[in-house]
Amino acid sequence: MEVVQASFDELGRPLVDTTFCVVDLETTGGSAAKGSKITEFGAVKIRGGEVVGEFQSLVNPDETIPAYITVLTGITNQMVIGAPRIAEVLPSFLEFARGSVLVAHNAPFDVGFLKHFSRELGIPWPGFETLDTAILARRVLSREEVPNCKLATLAAKFSATTTPNHRALSDARATVDVLHGLFERLGPLGVTTLEEVSTYTAKVKPEQRRKRHLAEHLPEAPGVYLFRDARDEILYVGTSRNLRARTRSYFTKAETRTRMGEMIMLAQRIEGIVCATALEAQVRELRLIGKHRPPYNRRSRFPDRLSWLKLTREPWPRLSIVRKILDDDADYIGPFRGRAAAEGALTALHDSFRIRQCTTKLAKKSHISPCALAEMGHCLSPCDGSVDLPTYAAEVAHVRHAMTGDPEELVIAIRARMLDLARTERFEDAAIWRDRLTGFLRAVARTQRLRELTGTPELVAAAPHPEGWEIHVIRFGRLAAAGVMPRGTHPIGWVDALLATAETVEPGFGPIPAATAEETETLLRWLDSPGLRMVRGSWHTPLGGAARHLSPFEDASASWQGLQRPG
């Protein structure tokens, strides 16, 4: 029998023998198509785990670098005025990278800029293969290992020798260490070639394919599905408009998530819960995940870990960050995306209003020594009797109005602080205050948005459905009933019957008295859908809330986030 030697491509290219060019760019904005320019190149060429060359160059963009970009990167107009232009730097970089595999963290951003200016300059694109460390990290690492796949997070995870600092060469060097760390994680899994790195999660094991029969009994209807293990414990909860089709996809190449492959190998049966509407399925999914906390669900597992900012009710009220909302008549805003955002909002309030920052419980008449904040005039100092109750209550009223009404007073104060910092070219400090204010405004706007619905005793709304109308009953921000009313049905009697079977919901207390914030926000998104009609009840959006102040700050933050290229 003749033995045919496999070609190199068939064998695969070993990672150790592949030359990689890790590249990072700094730019004046987030989109080359919208006019953003490159201000700096940084690249490291590696082979076999060793650095074989580096490339670094500033680029004169022939335009003024925005101030917030200078804050982010540290690259000033003075630094690039004598630098070469893109027409000179790009050909040099392409020659440096020729014959290698391009690697970048969030590759579409960097490669997109390179391709754009290659076209603009009439330079043929060499057709590089590319590898994205952000995508690779998402496939290799679990959420328990890293909260996100940003470059800074991954560099810390893998103890990179260079800390990312939004300068091109430093970020490229950090990405090299991240790439090597990811390759080390893949080695024990048998992934040793470039082809395997690119496609290993798309492979379906025979054992996985044979389990497709677990989905055969499920109907082609909307609902929630639960993967259960040999002990009948829930591994994963999902939702779909077609239970059978969606669950069958877990046993094909359509499912490329590594964690899902692990989950499928443990699964012994799939339970389906048919729902009347897609919205009901979404809500049931959220509730099941929150209740059972399945190990293979990454979102919505820990609603009790959310942070709230609380203004207490006591003789001398104060602010605190809490995890739970209590029936204590206090004022709450949130939930925040993380504790850091809550701490930033807390700092913004403490800097703008002179309420106490200590955690000691104070009697109406207190005579203890004041702290340094009181001595500096940052606190009205109720601890030593320096202020009376009405004066302190007036200051607290300003805080409460900023938290629950219109935060304009706080916005004006922090804007003034930001301008003062900008005038002295302390742009990074100004950006910190911008982020604190943005986090506060988001939390207030979110709370006000939630209260639009959670304060409504009952709401019945209808949206078009292929078979007629889907009807939902919402009570205090919680889904109480769902159904599809067929065409030609008399609506009054049908709705009355649905209401009679709807869940009884008590009003409760706080911004989310009867459901999680995520459930209420899911209902709010549905209520905003086109073609929706109110059947009974009403809800409204206040005009003088926090949302009207938010857009300028979110736009600025979005620009920065785009430039930071999160993983």
N, C-alpha and C positions, 0 to 999 in steps of 0.2 A: 504494500500500500504506500502510495506516495504521500509524503508529509510536506505540507505547504507551510512555509515560514510565514507567520502572521506579520502583517505590515506594522510599522511603528504606530500608525494611527489606531489600528485594531488593538494593539497591546496597551495603548494609552501612554501619555507622556508623564513620566514620574515627576512629582513635584520637586524633588531634589535636583533634577536636571533641567528645570524650567526657569528661564530668566523672567523676572517680574520687574516692572517699573511702577513703583508706587508714587502717585502724583497727587498734589493738592494745589488748588488755586485760591487766591484771594481776589475778590472782585468788588466793583462799586455798587452792585445790586444783585438781585436774585435771578435775573433773566437776561441772557444775551440777546434774545429776540426783541426785548423791549428796550434795548440800548445800553445795558450794563456792560462794563469793560473789565478786562483782567488787569489787576495791579501787581500781582506777584505770582511767579511760578516756584514750586518746590517739588523736587522729585528725587527718589532714591532707587537705584537699580540694585537688585539682589539676585543671588543665585546660590542654591545649596545652603541657604541660611546665612550667607555672608554678603556684606555690602560690597558691590563692585564699582560703584560710582554714584555721585550726587550731582544734582543740577539745581541752581538757584538763581533767580534774577527778578528784580523789580521791573515793572513795566510802566512807562508813561502812558496813562490812558487818554491824554489830550483833553481832559476835562477835569473839573474840580471834584475831588473826592468828598462825598457827603460827610458831614460832621459825625453822624452816628456810625458810619463805617470806620472812620478814624478811631473812634472810641473802641470799637470792636477789635480792630486789627492792629492798631498802633501805627498804621501806615499813613503818613501825612503828605500833603501836596508838596512840601519841600523835599521829602525823601525821593519822590518820583520825578521831579522836574528835570533831572539830568539823566534819568534812566532810559534805556533803549525802548523803542516802540514795539508793538506787537508784531509788526511785519518783520522785525529782526529777531525777536525772541522765539516766536513760534517755530520757524524752520529749524532753529538750533535745538529746541526741545524735541521735535519730531525725529531728528537725526539721533539724539541721545537715546530715545525710547525705541528706535527701530529694532524689530525682531523680538520684542518682548511682549509679555502679556500686561496690559494696563490694569492697575489696581487702584481703586479710590474708595473712600468712604462716602457712600451715596454717589455712586459712579455717574448716574444720569446728569447730575449737576456739572461735575468737572468735565466729563466727556462731551456733554452738550455744548459747553463753552468752547472746547477745543475744536469740535466739528464746525461750529458756527463761524469761528474766525478762519478756519481753513477754507471754508466756502467763500467767505468774504474776500480773502486774499488770493483765491484761485489756486490754492495748494491742494493737490490730490490727497485725500484722507488715506492713510496706509492700511486701513481695515484691521485695526488692532482687535484681538480678543480682549474682553474685559472681565474683571472679577470685582464684585462689589462686597466689601467687608461688612457693610451694614446688613445686607441680605443674608450673607453667610452667618453672621452672628445671630440673626433671628432664628435661623434653622438649627444652630448648634447649641445655643444657650437658652435656658429656661428663664421665665420671669422671676422665679425664686432666686436665681443666681445674680441677675442684673435687673434693675427696675426698667431700664430702657437700653437702647443700642446706640446711644450717642457716642461719639469718639472719646470724649473725656471719661465717660463711664467705663467703656471697654479698656481704655488705657490704664485706668486704675485697677480694673479687674485682673489684667494680665501683668501688672507691675511694670509698665513700660518705662524705659530709661529716659524718655523724653515726655514732658507734660504738654499736651496740646494747648496752644495759646493763640490760635487764629493767625499765626504766621505760617506761610506755606511750607517751608522746609521742616519746621518743628512738627507741624501736623502730619507731614509725610513720614517723618521718622517715627512718630507715635503709631501711625497706621502700620508701619512695618512690624513693630512689636505685636500689635493686635493680630495681624495676619499670621505671624508665626505662632502665636498663642492658639488661634483657631485651628491651624494645621495640626498642632500637637493634640488637640481634642479629637480631631478626625482620625488620626493614625490608628488608635485602638479599635476604631470602627471599620478598619480595612479600607479606608479612603486614602489612597496614596498617589493617585494620578490627577492631572488637571481635569480630565473628562469626568472622573468620579466626583470631584469637588463641585463641578457644574451641575451634575445630574443625579447625585446619589439619593436625594430625597424623593426623586420621581420613580425610583424603582419599587416595584411591588413584590414583596416576598410571596412565594407560593402559599405559605401558611395564611398570609393575609388575604389572598385572593379566594382561598377556599372558604373563608368565613362569610362570603357574600350571601349565603343562604339565610343569615341572621336577619336580613332586611326584607326577605321575600313576603313575609306576612303583613307588612305594613301597608296601609291604604295610600292611594294617591290623593291625599287631602292635606290641608294645612294643619299644623300642630307642632307639638314638642316631642322630641325623641330623647331617650335616656339610654346610654350605654351602661350596662351593669356587668360586674365581674362574677367570679365563681361563688362569692359569698353574697351575691345580689346587692352589693354596694354600688352606688352610682359613681361611675368614672367620669362621665361627661354628659352635659346637657346642651342640646342645640334646638334650633327652630327652623322650620321650612314651610313653604307653601305647598310642597309635595313631599310628604314624609318618605315615601318609598324611593323616589328618585334621589333624594338627597342622601339618605343613608346608604344606598347602593354605591354612591360615588366614593365613599370611604374605602372601598375595596378595589379601586382602580388607580390609574396614574393621575387622575384628577386631584387626588389627595396627596400633596407634597410636603405636608408638615411632619417633621420627624416625631414630634410628641404624639401626634395622632396615630402614627404607625405603632408606637409603643402601646398606646391605649387600645388599639384594635387587637393587638396580640393578647391583651388581658381580658378583652370583652368575651362574655359568654352568651349574652342575649341583649336584644334591643327592645325597649318598651316604647310604645307610641301613645301619645295622648292627643286625640283629634280635637281641634278647636274650631269654633264657628268661623273665626276670622283670623287674618294674619296678625292683627293687633292683639287679640287675645293670646295668641301663641307667644308673641314677644313678651307680654306681661307675665305669662306663666313661666317662661324661661327664666326671667329675672327672679321671680319668687323662688323657683326651685334651686337656682344657683345660690341665692342668698341663704336659703335654708340648709342645703346639704353640702355646700362648698366642695364640689367635685374637684379632685386633684388635677384634672386635665383642662379645666376651664380657667382662662387667664383673667377674665374681666368679671366684675360684679360679684366676686366671691366674698368680699369683706366690706359690706356697707357700714359695719360698725367701726371701721377704721378711719372713717372720714373725719375731717377736722371742722369745727364750728367756732366762730368767734362770738363770745357771750358778754353781754352787758348785764351785770347782776342787779338784783333788786335787794337792796339793803340800805341802811341809813347813809352810808358813804359808798355808792356803787363803784365798781371797778370792771375792767375788761379781763377776760381770760380765754384761753384756748381749751376747748373741751371736745370729747368724743361723743358724748350723749346729750340729747335734749331732754331736760327734765320739766316736770310740771311745776315750775317755780316762778312763773310770771316774768321771767327774764326775757331780754331781747336777744335773738340769735340771727346771725347771717352765715351763709354758706350753702352747701358744703364746699370747702376749698379743695382744690386739686391735690394738695399735699400740705403737710404741716409748715413747710417753708413759706408757702404763699400766705398761710394764716398768720405766721409770725411777721411777714412783711406788712400785711394789713394792720396788724396790731401796732407795729412801729409807726405807721403813718398816722394812726389815731392818737397815739401817745405824743407824737411830736407836734400835733396840731391843737390838741386840747389838754388842759391842765388838770386832768383827773388823776387820782393816785394810781401808782403802778405796783404798790406793795400788795402782798397776798394776805396780810393779817386782817382778821375780823376786828372792826373798830366799833366801839359803842358810840352812841350819839355824842357823849362827852368823853373825849379821850385826851390824855396828857402824857404822851410819850415823845421821845426825842425825834425830831424830823430827820429825814434822810438827806443825802446830797442833792437829790432832785428838787426837794423843797427849797433848799438853800440857794439853788441856782434859778429858782423861779419857774421850774417846769411842772410843779405840782402845787395845788392850792393848800396842801398840807393840813388835812383834817386831823391828822394824828396828834398834833400839838395844840389843837384848838384855834389855829390861825384863821379859819374860815367858818362862817355860819352855814347852817343847813340850806337856807334859800339860795345863797350865792353858789354853793356847790351844786345844788339841784339845777340851777340855771346852766351851769357848764355841762352837766350830765345831759340836759335836754338837747344841747347842741350835738353831743355825741350820738344820742338816740336818733335825732333827725337825720344825721349823716348816714346812719346805719339802716334806718327804716323808711326814710322819706327821700329828700333830695340832697345828695352829698355835695352840692355846689360849693359850700363854704370850705370844705376840705379840698376840693379840686383847685380852688383859687389859691389856697395857702400853699399847696405842694407845687403848683405851677410856678408860683413866685420863687420858691426855693430852687426849683430846677433852673429857672432863668438866671438866678444869681450864681449858681454853680457853673452854668454854661459861659457866663460872662468872664469868669476866671479860668476858663478852659478846663474845668474839672468835669469833663464829659462823662467819665465812667461813674462818678458819684451821681451825676444827674440821671443817668440811665438806671441806677439802682432805685432812685426815688420814683422814676417813671414806672418801673416794674412793681414797686410796692403799691402805688396808686392804682395801677391796672388790676392787680390782684384783688384789691379792695373793691373796686368798681364791679368787677366780674361777680364777686360774691354777693354784693348788694343787688345787682341786677338779677342774679340767679334766684335769690331769695324772693325778690318782688315778683319774678315770673312764676315761681312755685306758688306763692300766695294767691295769684290770680285764680288758681284752680282749687287749691287746698282749702280755701275759705268758702267754696261754693257747695251747699248741701247736696244738690242734685242737678245733673246735667244730662240731657239725652240728645245725642247728635247722630246724624246719618251721613253716609258717604256712598257714592255709586259702587255697585258690585256687579259682576257679570250676571248674577242671577236675580238682581233686584237692588236692594239697599242693605248695607251692613249697618246695624244699629248698636250703639254702645251706651251704656248707662255708667256715668262717672259720679261718685259721691266722695266729696272731700279729697279730691285728687287721687282716688283709688278706683280701678276698674271694678264695677259691681256686677255687670252683666254684659253679654255680647250675643248677637244673633244676626242672621241674614233674613230679611223680610222679602219673600218672593214677590215678583211682579204681579200686580193685580190684586194684592191683598189690601184689605181695608186697614189703614195705618193705626187708627185710634185703638181698636181692639187688640191688634197685634202688639203695640207698644205697651198697653196696659198689662197684657199677659207677661211680657218680658220683665216689666217692673215688679210684678208680683213674685217672680222667682229670683230677683236680684238680691245680692248680698246686702245685709244690713250693715251699715258702716257708721260707727260712732265718730263724732267730730274730733275728739282728742285735743292735743295741745301742740304748740310750736309750728314752724313753717311746713313740716311734713307730718301731719297728725295721724294719717291713716295708711301711708305707703312709704316706700323709699323715694328719695329724690329722683332716682333713675326711672322708676315707674311713672311718676307724675310727669317727668320731662318727656317720656315716650308718648304719653297721652297728649301732651301739649303739641308735640310735633304732628300727631295725627289730626288734632283739631285745626292745625294750620294748613292741612292738605287741601288742594284745589277741589272744588265741587262739593265741599262739606256743607251740610244744612243743619241748623239748630232745630230740634223737635220740641224740646222743653227746656226751660231755664236759659241762663245767659252767663257770660263771663266777659271781662273787660281788661284792658291793659292801661295802667295809669300813665298819664302823659309826663308828669314831673318826676320821673324816677331816675335811677342811676344809668340806665341804658343810653340816655341821650348824651352822656358825657364820655362814653366808652370808646366810640369809633376811632378818634384820633390816636388814642394811646394803643389800641389794639393794632392799628395799621402800622405804627412804629415798631411794636413788638413783633409783628408778623414779618416785617422786613429783616429784623435781626435774626429771627428763628430760621428764615430761609437761608440767610448767609451762614448761620451756624451749621446748617445741613444736618438736622437730627437724624439718628439712625432709626 
